[in-house]
Amino acid sequence: PNNGAGFDKDLSHNEMPNAPPFTASFGAQYSMPLSADWAGTLRGDFYWQSNSYWRVFNDLSYDRLHGYTNLNLALILTSQSGWQVMLFDKNVFNTTAITGAFLNSDDSGLTTNIFVTDPKLIGIRITKNW
């Protein structure tokens, strides 16, 4: 409507994009011997992020990213002979949170790409060290 000249927008006091005002993370682990050859470790990692914005405009209805939490757990068995078995559960509560977005140009219809947290993943990893 204005021949591509753009529009003025006051951005003072807006939050920086993708910079939540508060985050917290902590991890804890406990290890103990299970036998003369094996030790067990239980580990948990927690992350929390408050609400934030993905664009500098801070539009509440479009630019808002909701806060989210994530919890990862692992049980690790380690032997004196170099074997290690890890059972893990990443994203324990299967939280799908939008962590960022990208607004494409008008020549592609102003579509929006979003970035989300990894899905829940339960697995086992077996390694041998020499």
N, C-alpha and C positions, 0 to 999 in steps of 0.2 A: 504493500500500500504506500510505501514512501520511497520507492525506487531503490530498495536495498541499502538505504542509508543507516538502518538500524534504529533503535529506540534508546532513549536515556532511561536509566534505572538506578535509583539510589540503593547501593549495596552496603551502606554503612551499618554497622552493628549486626550484620549477618554472620552466621557461622561459616567457617571454611568447609568446603565440601569434603566428604569422607573423613572427617575429623571429629569423632564423637567427643563430647565434653568429658565423659567418664568411661573408663574401661577398668576391668579388674581381672586378674588371672592369678591362679595359684595351682601348684602341684604338690602332691604329697606321695611319699612311698614308704613302704615298710618292708624290710628284708629280714628273713630268718632262716637258719639252717633247717633243712627237712631230714637230712641224713648226713652221713660222713662225706658223701660225694655230691649231694644236691643242695641248692639253696633256692628259696622262693622269694619273689618280690611282688608285692601288690602295689600298683601305681594308679593314681587318679589325677587328671588334669582338668581344670575348670576355667572357662572364659565367659565373661559377661561384658556386654557393650550397651551403652545407653542409646537413646534415639539420636539420630543425626540427619544430615541432608546429603544428597548426592550431587546437587548443583548449587552454585553460589547464590541462586535467587531465593532459596529457602521458602519456596511455596509450600504451605502446609498440605495442600491436597495432592500435589504431584511430586515434590522433591523429598518428601519425608521418608527416612529409613527407620523402621521400628527397631528398637533394641532387641537383643536376643542373648541366649546363653548356649553354651556347648559344654558337654561333659564327655571325656574319653577315659576308658578304663583299660588296664592291662594286667595280666598275671604272667610273670616271667619265671621260668624254671631254668636254672643254670647249673651245669655239672662241672666238676673239677677237670674232666677230660675234654672240655671245650664245646660240649653240646649246649644249645639253648633252645628252649621251646617257649614261644610267646603266644598267648591267647589274648586277643584284643577286641574291644568294642568301641569303635569311633562313632561319635554322635549318638550317644546312648539313648536319648529321647527322640531321635529321628526328627530333629528340628529342621525345617526348611525356612531359612530366613533370607530375605533379599539383602545382600551386602553392598551392592552398588548398582549403578545403571548408566546407560549411555544413550543420549537422544541423537538419533541419526538426522541427517539433513532433510530438508523439505523435498529434495528430488527423489528420496526413497519413502516419501509419505510420512515423515516425522515419526517413524517407528521407534520404539524404545527397546534396547537390549538390556536384560537384567543379569546380574551375577548372584548366584545363590550359594549357600553353604553346601559342603559335600554331604551326600546322603549317608545314612547309617551303613556302617561296614563292620561286619563281624568276621574275624579270620584267625588263622593260625600261621605262625612263621617258625620254621625250624632251621637252625643254622649250626654249622660246625666250624670251629676255629682251630687251626693248627699252630 
